Amino acid sequence: MEARLPLVQCPVQGLPPRADPHAFRGQGDGAISGASMIEIAGGMVPFPDQMPEVFAEAILAFLARKYPAR
């Protein structure tokens, strides 16, 4: 998988769960050119299930920046 990451050409927003050292390890290392990362404090591996409101807000903010309303 890591070898194919540089081939990604669409907008990417990483949401690494900061409280999980295994999931957070290596985030933001530039594997996907132009990807942005938002560190989520207190998040663990089940981050979307653990903090659904925070997860949804981060996704909606990313989409609004990349695809503003016309």
C-alpha positions as CSV (number, residue, x, y, z in Angstrom):
1,M,0.0,0.0,0.0
2,E,2.7,2.5,0.9
3,A,4.3,2.3,-2.5
4,R,0.9,3.3,-4.1
5,L,0.2,6.2,-1.9
6,P,2.2,8.7,-4.0
7,L,-0.1,7.8,-6.9
8,V,-3.2,9.4,-5.2
9,Q,-4.1,12.6,-7.0
10,C,-7.4,13.6,-5.3
11,P,-7.8,15.8,-2.3
12,V,-7.0,13.9,0.9
13,Q,-7.6,14.9,4.6
14,G,-6.0,12.6,7.2
15,L,-7.7,12.5,10.6
16,P,-5.2,10.5,12.7
17,P,-6.4,9.7,16.2
18,R,-3.8,11.4,18.3
19,A,-4.2,9.2,21.4
20,D,-3.4,6.0,19.5
21,P,0.4,5.8,19.0
22,H,0.0,2.9,16.4
23,A,-2.5,4.7,14.3
24,F,-0.8,8.0,14.6
25,R,2.7,6.8,13.8
26,G,4.0,8.1,10.5
27,Q,1.1,10.4,9.8
28,G,2.0,13.5,7.8
29,D,5.1,12.0,6.4
30,G,4.3,13.4,2.9
31,A,3.3,10.0,1.4
32,I,0.4,11.7,-0.4
33,S,1.4,15.0,-2.0
34,G,-0.8,17.8,-0.9
35,A,-2.6,15.8,1.8
36,S,-3.6,17.8,4.9
37,M,-3.7,16.4,8.4
38,I,-5.9,17.4,11.3
39,E,-4.8,15.8,14.6
40,I,-7.8,14.8,16.7
41,A,-7.0,15.0,20.4
42,G,-8.4,12.1,22.4
43,G,-9.2,9.9,19.4
44,M,-8.4,6.2,19.4
45,V,-8.6,3.6,16.7
46,P,-12.5,3.5,16.7
47,F,-12.4,7.3,16.2
48,P,-15.4,7.6,13.9
49,D,-17.5,5.5,16.3
50,Q,-16.0,7.0,19.5
51,M,-16.4,10.7,18.5
52,P,-18.9,10.8,15.6
53,E,-19.7,14.5,15.9
54,V,-16.0,15.5,15.9
55,F,-15.3,13.2,12.9
56,A,-18.3,14.5,10.9
57,E,-17.4,18.1,11.6
58,A,-13.9,17.5,10.4
59,I,-15.1,15.8,7.2
60,L,-17.7,18.5,6.5
61,A,-15.1,21.3,7.0
62,F,-12.7,19.5,4.6
63,L,-15.4,19.2,2.0
64,A,-16.5,22.8,2.3
65,R,-12.9,24.0,1.8
66,K,-12.3,21.7,-1.2
67,Y,-15.7,22.0,-2.8
68,P,-17.3,25.3,-1.8
69,A,-21.0,25.9,-2.5
70,R,-21.6,27.7,-5.8
